[in-house]
Amino acid sequence: MIALRHDRINPLRGLSHYPGSEWLDRTVFLPWARETTRRVWVMAPESAPVVRIDDVVLEPQRVADGPPRWIDYGAVQLPIRTEPNWARGEFYQLRVRGMAMSECAAAYLVITPRLELTLDGCSIEEAERRLWGLARRDAGTTTLRPARVTAGATGTTFTVRYSAGPQGLPAGALVRFTFSKVFGRPQVENPDAPNFLSICAVDGPQSFFRGRHSDGAPSLFRGRHSDGAPSLFRGRHSDGAVFILSIDGSVEAARYWDIVCRLAGGLARGEGFSLRCQRTERVYIFPSEWHEIDREYWYSRLPLLAAAVALSEGAPFVSLAEENGHVFEVVPGPSERLHLFLPGRRFSSEELWLRGTFTDRYRNTPPGGPIDAGFELWLEGGAERVALGTPAGRFVARHRFEVPLPALAPGVYRAVACRQGTGEVVARSNPLEIVEEGVGQDRVYWGEIHGHTEMSDGSGDYGELYRHARDEGCLEFAAATDHAEYVSDNEWQWMQDVTNGWNEAGRFVTLVGHEWEGEQRDRCVYTSRSRLELIRGNYPPTGRLDAVWGRHHGDEEVVGGVHALLAHGVHESHWDLYDPAVERFLEIYSMWGASDFRESPLVPDWINDWIAEGTIKPGMTANELLRKGARLGFTGGGDCHQGHCGFSSEDPDGQGITPHGSSYPILYRCGMTAAAMPGLDRDSLIQAIRNRRTFATTGARILLYFTVADLPMGSIGTAREVECRAMVHAVQPVQRVEIVKDGEVVWAEEPGEVDVAIQWRDPERPRGEHYYYLHIVQVDGHRAWSSPVWIREQGQGV
């Protein structure tokens, strides 16, 4: 019934240019089809450019007289792709040569499987009518109320008003409304439950549910959803019937439900109806604006209840013109939380600062409303308590302040904010450890190296990711890792420039990196240099992992690692191409949950459902991978799709329940990576990751130091006897600390303190190779994992 829209009209005003490049370029997304032959046309007012799609170069075959002026490139055999299992389409790299940037504003690309199509003399609206039967300007208008809500404001009732365009709509036409899966599932079964849908006439609502309408006419049901819920409900509009035909997961956009309404009697010009969704179950918990009306990509950021129109069942849906659709915005709530940040481990000779950030309930900045700064700051270390004053005079933004610390002797320190007059503790910082130089311990820096922006399937400005990480989240290193296949070559050049521009050794380090997604699932790749080759996983020559690692093998300025083993179904066959010279870490925790053990409470429940449905194959755990012989350090990441990283939005009460991004399966707060290294610069950071001198947390800045046979985490060595030593400085009391050997917990303790010293001797001598790592659980549920240490019996070699 619901047809994919294979005919594509892409405005070329979105082409990107970079100085020195001979091409203008962008990515285009096409629905998957077994038949890959397409007819290609370009509307260009002046030029007849050369067009390249991936490696296929298209020369103009014929220039049709205008205006408008169409160039026919004939039938093209596009590169063959395998059928995707969920995205319903593929990305291609479009490159255009011989067209001036000034010409792009009035230029369009048409790609269609209709090989007989001719566009001679057509305006763009006429081209749309030939392809879809309806021009976007004729598809109607919508308004949404409310169009702006506060982050996390559940229980809101939304109403979208649809009005037919100047041509009206015939009987049997369909109107499709988009509903984000983050909000829960829309339903028509229970008027008292969340997300209940009803169709309203201008003069009032008529709900459609099982039973009888007020006029005595029986409701009509036809078909069933995958969960057994009825899929067709009949109601009446004042001038004709309007049916809620179906509520199903979108075949074009995996993050959305499609609510399809049928107009039994059609609509005249300007006539319309309203669709109401009562008491939404959830809402986005991060601020953003959704304004993309057309489903150009599978992940297009569509407003709540955005509309599209099809003239009949089986016809393609046509999005409204941009100026005729509506915008949906989520804004931060009032100030509710204060976060205090100290550095990790530093030398006593350094100048240090306490930094504070006010947020709303969901950790969004800047929060709305007034900032309550009526508290005093104290630095606590051992039995001493040093007054740091108040934030007054120290604000660097309305919601952020910085306070210098006095000279500090070696020890562990934490800051607290106490309400003036009552002494009530408002906020506590992470621990700061001061050590003397030359004692054998590196500094520890905090960062997050896996974030997405609007440059791929996330939201938010690319450069803002770095500013937010440095200023709001008080991180010391960060990396954006947008999907390589969604990015054009010219965009990549610009993105690398932006990343390099934010890099400042000694203050804030950025890494040039991207995410590759191919046959062996997801890998993040980084370099300490200012340039990195962009390798696309959906491009057949580089669709296998050996093509990626082959490009970087032996390059010690590059490192790669695997992401979300369990959640993304990384199984044994995906690990056949493991290259230890390049792949040196695994992301043991991210916003998709933890991957250490299948029984972890941070493994989302939906994984087993997806396995049963065949959406993913059973993924490996980190310990299963290490037992296969992989030598990988641990990082904690995000895969945050908000354009933030390390300090992104979270629901303090809804971990594992509330979607934490624009993708509904992402249910956990952003993780973090701690890197032990001599100084803060790109070379040191890449070597810390390559040498497995990192540890991971679920977001709390828990300090740890872990050795096995006097070897620091990440090491590979020999010993006659194995003794594990650790120091833990937590943010909240440690509920449980464990030593894991070869995937089994071999020692555990429940100390109940924030500072814990650990010493444990393995009663077994090391025969063969064994790995050990430290796992910490705080009373608030936050966790940390050290990278492993690998030990063989002395004399066996490494």
Secondary structure, DSSP 8 states (H G I E B T S, - for coil): --B----EEEEGGG-B--TT-S-EEEEEEEE--S--EEEEEEE-SS---EEEETTEEE---EEE-SSS-EEEEEEEE-------SSS-EEEEEEEEES--GGGGGG-EEEEES-TT---TT--HHHHHHHHHSS-GGGS-EEEEES-EEETT-TT--EEEEEE--TT-B-TTEEEEEEEEGGG---BSS-TTSTTEEEEEETTEEEE--SSB-TTS-B-----B-TTS-B--EEEEETTEEEEEEEEEE-SS-TTEEEEEEEESS-B-TT-EEEEEEES-S---SS-EEE---S--STT----TT-EEEESSTTSB-EE--GGGS--EEEE--B--EEEEE--SEEETTS--EEEEEEE-TTS-SS-BS-----EEEEEEETTEEEEEE-STT-EEETTEEEEE-----SEEEEEEEEETTT--EEEEB--EEEE-TTSS--EEEEEEEEE--TTTTS-S-HHHHHHIIIIIS--SEEEE--BGGGS-HHHHHHHHHHHHHH-BTTTBEE-EEEEEEETTEEEEEEESSS------TTSGGG-SHHHHHHHHTT-TTEEEEEE-TTTTT--GGGGTT--TTTEEEEEEEETTEE-S-TT-TTS-THHHHHHHHTSS-----HHHHHHTT---EEEE---B-SS--SS----TT-TTTS--SSSTT--S---EEEEEESSSSHHHHHHHHHTT-EEEESSS--EEEEEETTEETT-EEEESS-EEEEEEE-SS-EEEEEEEETTEEEEEE---SSEEEEEEE-SS---SEEEEEEEEEETTS-EEEE--EEEEETTS--
